């Protein structure tokens, strides 16, 4: 029994030692083997590898993929025209030489990101100081990013202590005024838009008044012309009617006088409730008193 236990214990210890001597490197990582604190080997290809058991040798892993560093600094930067702007940017980078990276930067990706952030921020500040806001937004934006990338690459590839990393791309995502002046800028923009809107309203009101005045003038002209034409036609009709009456009444003046008197009577008694107080001997009832009522020729 003791012999069996010794064999099992020996197997377990052997398996533990064997497992501590094996390590797997993923295709997304570098495997760095340390021996007593010094880099012994860097494994760049994925697969199963061997090393001495701890504490003689240990292994660490570093990401070999393309990494992204985004800006977190909200401190404004002065442009060439002394405008305070805030720039958001990002950098695409990767670890290319693990040994140099570990010796000069650190053993984690965070260590490289911290140092790279400082270099990129300083480069952006220097380049923004040379350019105006208009250049940052349009004309020289691409040149700014290219200049920052060149300066960052020069820093990480320094001849004395290269960082063992490669910067693939530097991009600006946003350029905006500092918060302290953004409100005043918006106020000026709002005031300008209101001024333009008021000018348009005034112009539209003036044009409307002009159109209405012209329409009123044309209406008056048309109404006047129509009234004049109507009066001419009415005058011509009245003249023809008067000529016809004169011609008819001229043939028998007595009958004409009698006919006019009848019209006057009808006009005086137009309503049943009308009351007329006159002198019977007046000329108003002359036609009723006259015995000469028969038309001529009777």
C-alpha positions in Angstrom: 0.0 0.0 0.0 2.8 2.4 0.9 4.5 1.5 -2.4 1.3 2.2 -4.4 0.9 5.5 -2.7 4.5 6.4 -3.4 4.0 5.6 -7.1 0.8 7.7 -7.3 2.5 10.6 -5.5 5.5 10.4 -7.8 3.2 10.4 -10.9 1.3 13.4 -9.6 4.5 15.3 -9.0 5.9 14.3 -12.4 2.7 15.5 -14.1 2.8 18.8 -12.2 6.4 19.3 -13.2 5.7 18.4 -16.8 2.7 20.7 -17.0 4.7 23.6 -15.6 7.3 23.0 -18.3 4.6 23.3 -21.1 3.0 26.5 -22.3 0.8 27.4 -25.3 1.2 30.6 -27.3 -2.0 31.9 -28.9 -1.8 33.3 -32.5 -2.9 36.7 -31.1 0.0 36.8 -28.6 3.8 36.8 -28.1 5.1 34.4 -25.5 8.1 35.8 -23.5 10.1 33.4 -21.4 11.9 34.9 -18.4 14.8 33.3 -16.7 15.7 34.8 -13.3 14.1 38.1 -14.4 15.9 38.2 -17.8 14.3 37.6 -21.2 15.4 34.2 -22.3 13.3 33.7 -25.3 10.5 35.3 -27.3 8.0 32.9 -29.0 6.3 34.6 -32.0 4.6 31.6 -33.5 1.5 29.9 -32.1 1.7 26.4 -30.7 3.0 24.2 -27.8 6.4 25.1 -26.3 8.7 23.9 -23.5 10.5 25.8 -20.7 12.1 25.1 -17.4 9.7 24.8 -14.4 9.3 27.7 -12.0 11.2 29.4 -10.5 13.9 28.8 -13.1 11.8 30.1 -16.0 8.4 31.9 -16.2 6.3 33.0 -19.2 4.4 36.2 -19.9 2.1 37.0 -22.8 1.9 40.3 -24.8 -0.8 41.1 -27.3 0.4 41.2 -30.9 -2.9 42.5 -32.4 -3.6 46.0 -33.6 -4.5 48.1 -30.6 -6.5 51.4 -30.3 -5.6 54.3 -28.1 -8.3 57.0 -27.7 -7.8 60.4 -26.2 -9.1 61.1 -22.8 -7.7 64.5 -22.2 -10.2 67.4 -22.3 -7.6 70.1 -21.7 -8.1 72.8 -24.5 -5.2 73.7 -26.9 -4.5 77.1 -28.3 -4.5 77.5 -32.1 -2.3 79.9 -34.1 -5.1 82.6 -33.7 -5.3 81.9 -29.9 -8.5 80.1 -30.0 -9.1 77.4 -27.3 -10.1 74.1 -28.9 -10.5 70.6 -27.7 -9.4 67.8 -30.0 -10.5 64.1 -29.8 -8.2 61.7 -31.6 -7.3 58.0 -31.7 -4.1 56.0 -32.6 -3.8 52.5 -34.0 -0.7 50.8 -32.8 0.9 47.4 -32.2 3.9 45.9 -30.4 6.4 44.8 -33.1 9.5 44.0 -31.0 8.6 42.4 -27.7 12.1 42.5 -26.2 12.6 46.2 -26.8 9.1 46.9 -25.6 9.6 45.0 -22.3 13.1 46.6 -21.7 12.1 50.2 -22.5 8.3 50.4 -21.9 6.9 47.6 -19.7 5.4 44.2 -19.7 1.8 45.2 -20.2 -0.1 46.9 -23.1 -1.3 49.6 -20.6 2.3 50.7 -20.0 2.8 51.3 -23.7 -0.6 53.1 -24.0 0.3 55.5 -21.2 3.6 56.5 -22.7 2.1 56.7 -26.2 -0.7 58.9 -25.0 1.7 61.4 -23.6 3.7 61.6 -26.8 0.7 61.9 -29.0 -0.9 64.6 -26.8 2.3 66.7 -26.9 2.6 66.3 -30.7 -0.9 67.5 -31.2 -0.4 70.5 -29.0 2.7 71.5 -31.0 1.0 71.1 -34.3 -2.3 72.7 -33.4 -0.3 75.8 -32.2 0.9 76.3 -35.7 -2.6 76.2 -37.4 -5.8 78.1 -37.4 -9.3 76.7 -36.7 -10.2 76.8 -40.4 -7.1 74.7 -41.2 -7.9 72.2 -38.5 -11.4 71.8 -39.8 -10.7 71.6 -43.5 -7.7 72.7 -45.5 -4.8 71.2 -43.5 -6.5 68.5 -41.4 -4.9 65.6 -43.2 -1.5 67.3 -43.1 -1.9 67.8 -39.4 -2.5 64.1 -38.8 0.4 63.1 -41.0 2.8 65.5 -39.1 1.7 64.1 -35.7 2.2 60.5 -36.9 5.7 61.4 -38.2 6.6 62.9 -34.8 5.2 60.0 -32.8 7.0 57.5 -35.0 10.3 59.4 -34.5 9.7 59.3 -30.7 8.9 55.6 -30.5 11.7 54.6 -32.9 14.4 56.6 -31.0 17.9 55.3 -31.7 18.8 55.2 -28.0 15.7 53.4 -26.6 13.3 52.2 -29.2 9.9 51.3 -27.8 9.5 48.2 -29.9 6.1 49.4 -31.2 4.7 50.6 -34.5 2.2 53.4 -35.0 -0.1 52.5 -37.9 -2.5 55.5 -38.0 -3.3 58.7 -36.2 -6.8 60.2 -36.7 -8.8 63.2 -35.5 -12.4 62.5 -34.6 -13.6 65.9 -33.4 -12.4 69.5 -33.2 -14.6 71.7 -31.0 -14.3 75.0 -29.1 -13.6 74.8 -25.4 -16.7 74.6 -23.3 -16.0 78.0 -21.8 -16.5 79.7 -25.2 -19.0 77.3 -26.8 -21.9 79.0 -25.2 -20.9 82.4 -26.5 -20.3 81.0 -30.0 -23.8 79.5 -30.0 -25.3 82.8 -28.8 -23.6 84.6 -31.6 -24.8 82.1 -34.1 -28.3 82.3 -32.7 -28.3 86.1 -32.9 -27.0 86.0 -36.5 -29.7 83.5 -37.5 -32.4 85.7 -35.8 -31.1 88.8 -37.6 -31.3 87.0 -41.0 -34.8 85.7 -40.1 -36.0 89.2 -39.2 -34.5 90.6 -42.5 -36.4 87.9 -44.4 -39.6 88.6 -42.6 -39.3 92.4 -43.2 -38.6 91.8 -46.9 -41.5 89.4 -47.2 -43.8 91.9 -45.4 -42.7 94.7 -47.7 -43.3 92.6 -50.8 -46.7 91.5 -49.4 -47.7 95.1 -48.9 -46.5 96.0 -52.4 -48.5 93.2 -53.9 -51.6 94.0 -51.9 -51.3 97.7 -52.9 -50.9 96.8 -56.5 -53.9 94.5 -56.4 -56.0 97.2 -54.7 -55.0 99.7 -57.3 -55.9 97.3 -60.1 -59.2 96.5 -58.4 -60.0 100.2 -58.2 -59.1 100.7 -61.9 -61.2 97.8 -63.0 -64.2 98.8 -60.8 -63.9 102.4 -62.1 -63.7 101.3 -65.7 -66.7 99.0 -65.2 -68.7 101.7 -63.5 -67.9 104.2 -66.3 -68.8 101.7 -68.9 -72.1 100.9 -67.0 -72.9 104.5 -66.7 -72.3 105.1 -70.4 -74.6 102.2 -71.3 -77.2 103.3 -68.8 -77.0 106.9 -70.1 -77.4 105.6 -73.7 -80.4 103.5 -72.5 -82.0 106.4 -70.6 -81.5 108.7 -73.6 -83.1 106.1 -75.9 -85.9 105.6 -73.4 -86.5 109.3 -73.0 -86.5 109.7 -76.8 -89.1 107.0 -77.1 -91.2 108.5 -74.4 -90.9 112.0 -75.9 -91.9 110.7 -79.3 -94.8 108.8 -77.9 -96.0 111.5 -75.5 -95.5 114.2 -78.1 -98.3 112.8 -80.2 -100.8 113.4 -77.4 -99.6 115.8 -74.6 -102.9 115.5 -72.6 -102.6 111.7 -72.4 -98.9 112.1 -71.4 -99.9 114.4 -68.6 -102.6 112.0 -67.4 -100.1 109.1 -67.6 -97.6 110.9 -65.5 -100.3 111.8 -62.9 -101.2 108.1 -62.6 -97.5 107.3 -62.0 -97.5 109.9 -59.3 -100.6 108.5 -57.7 -99.2 105.0 -57.6 -96.0 106.2 -56.1 -97.9 108.2 -53.4 -100.1 105.2 -52.4 -97.4 102.5 -52.7 -98.3 101.0 -49.3 -101.8 100.2 -47.9 -101.0 102.1 -44.7 -99.9 105.3 -46.4 -101.9 108.3 -45.6 -101.8 111.4 -47.8 -103.2 114.8 -46.7 -103.6 117.2 -49.6 -105.9 119.9 -50.8 -108.4 118.5 -53.3 -108.3 121.7 -55.2 -104.5 121.4 -55.7 -102.9 120.7 -59.0 -102.1 117.2 -57.7 -105.7 116.0 -58.4 -106.0 118.1 -61.6 -106.0 115.0 -63.8 -108.9 113.5 -61.8 -110.9 116.7 -62.1 -110.2 117.2 -65.8 -113.1 116.2 -68.2 -110.7 116.1 -71.1 -109.3 112.6 -70.5 -110.1 111.0 -73.7 -107.1 110.5 -76.0 -106.8 112.5 -79.1 -109.0 111.3 -82.0 -111.8 110.0 -79.8 
